[in-house]
Amino acid sequence: MAKVKKAWFCTSCGNESAKWMGQCPACGEWNTLVEEIVSKESNATGSRSVSFLPITNPRPQPLSQISFNAEERISLGNQELDRILGGGLVAGSMILLGGEPGIGKSTLSLQIPLHNPTLKTLYVSGEESPRQIKLRAQRLGGEHDNCFILSETLLENILNRAKESQPQLIIIDSIQTIYSQTLESSPGSVSQVRESAAMLLKYAKETNTPVILIGHITKDGSIAGPKILEHIVDVVLQFEGDTRHSYRILRSIKNRFGSTAELAIFEMINTGLREVSNPSEMLIPMHSEHLSGIAIAAMLDGTRPFLIETQALVSTAAYGTPQRSATGFDVRRTNMLLAVLEKRAGFKLAAKDVFLNMAGGLKVTDPACDMAVVCAILSSNFDTAISQKYCFAAEVGLSGEIRPVAQIERRIAEAEKLGFQKIFISAYSNIGNTISKSSKKIKIVEVNDIPHLVRALFNQD
């Protein structure tokens, strides 16, 4: 019988303490220690010391003598997913995929083996039965003999089955349901998640088999379990979006084999997640008539430019206190832009309700959307429509000046590719003559401040 003891683990960093403390001594977070029952000694099976390959004793090598070959990438049959991973899946890597319930994590992970009939995949589910996975596979429209389904939560059994079948890819859904018999704590605890991830990482590196882990998130949006889980994996992908809308954003938080400035956009349809190769065409207006309160922002998320529709509604306040509401945009920045319009440009908006919405249910953080937000608010206030062939890309300062934004060339090229006639940017962008000469299909309008913007936009011939 193994000797049992209790210990306190930090839910933020996974640090182990012998007694409870208000502040974690490792990461400094407060009230993050939880009590768990752990086994001081391994059980009779000795599964903790199991090795899948002969034990080797590596020796230090000089950096100049280490041979290097380009990492061989495994295509997942999904261009957007391959691009966000840096060109494909690296052999022996471990990927952590997190997101809210119902966002599409299991759907995307099951589409990977269904779209790759030649890729031998072991899909391990600790939450669903094989029949449930079969029903989802039929809905996604694909099934083949190279996709093996295993409904198991015991880590030792999963590793034994993987050793027998020798798959080319392992998918764990989810890491919070997996537990090891070497520990007596419940599945999903800090120690179980840390132990399971460490053993799976050991298997991935020794057998050169990539592993995809699906992780739950907490109410504050972070991945459940110890923070060390994000440190030991090679890639961390975060699913974002509103389940009430069809668009999903897959964002790279960490990537040891590629850039973290990439994102992929999917659309949830009846047959699963569909790749959106050109999101600008789906986020720009689809109106048959000119409506006021609508402006197009040429934004940049990571390294990917796309245009998004900004909607605003300004009306007289029905009650004493005017309302300020923003969906997909920071409401504090909205209040700042309204204060700038009130103070620097003389527009009386203090007694009016202002509602702001970004199309598609996306959350926008690019400051280049400031000018589009201002133009949409003014358009609704004047009840004057802005041409659907105009777009905006600039930041608004507290003194009312129009400030330049980064990578304006890519924004102009994206607007020109989609057939826009004018793009309004800052006069301090220093774009030079090269862009003006090369961009013959789109007219670049440079403005200095908000009054200049109003004259250029609403006082045209």
C-alpha angles and dihedrals in degrees: 000000000000118000111248129210138172125239139177119238129193112235090208103051104005095240114162121226131182094223139019119277129178093228125041108241092213106048101013096235118147127234095002100120116108128182120242137173112240134178114245093198129038117250127252094273091065091210091154091071095046113129123196095203133032110285112255131193108222119205129211114267130197112254092235092057097051109109115227130197128175111271112257109236126213114214114226095201091249117101095199093049092045091051095050090049091054099259103330143320117318116224113252094017127131121220126195116205116192135177147129121294112280095015093118107265096134092041093054093044092051092047089060096069093034091058093046109058091171094052112091105220133183109206110196116193123186094175106045136046122239089255092057091050089048090055092051092047090054090050090050089053105240145084134162141166096256093069110084119193121209122181102199139127102185109099096210092055091048092053092047092052090047090051090052099046097034097208124195092227134023123201119192116198100211131357091200091065096052119095137178124224090222088075127055097206121107124267113274095032121129095256095046094049091047094047094045093048092047093051092046090049090051091051092047094052096043096047097032089234119145116232128201116202122196112210133194121229132223127238091269092056100255123124112268118248132039120337088236087075089072091046099054097047122082099222132028117195122185124203112215133181144086117283088217090064129057100232123093128187121208108201127190110230097171131009125170092185102044148005124311092208093080130100136180127212123211135179120219110228135161093276096048134268115348122202116245103208094175109029093173092073090055098043099048123087121293096186123135092206137041112267128185122237096042127115133163121234122204097214133174124216110189104319096328119098121205138155123243133189118245117202126195134177122195119186139157112278110255092200133041097265115055117230125238116195130166129180116197092000131082107266091207091058089047090056089048092053090048090052090051091051090049098046106030103030102031099237111150103224100138093098096045134087114242123197122183130190135178113214121247096027092273124149113232125203101161111117088214087081091069095089093048090050091051092047093048091051092048091045091055092044092052091036087228121136122232117221114261088226092066125087135179135217118173143097123245119223129209092257091055096257121141108238127201123249132213125273095012090164092066092048092051091048091051092049091047092049091055093051102255116162101206137021122192115214138160119286088226095061094102093212092161128210097295096076094041091054097042096045099067095148095059129049116224114216115195119201131184105202143351096278089052089049092051092050093047094047107035103025097058125136 
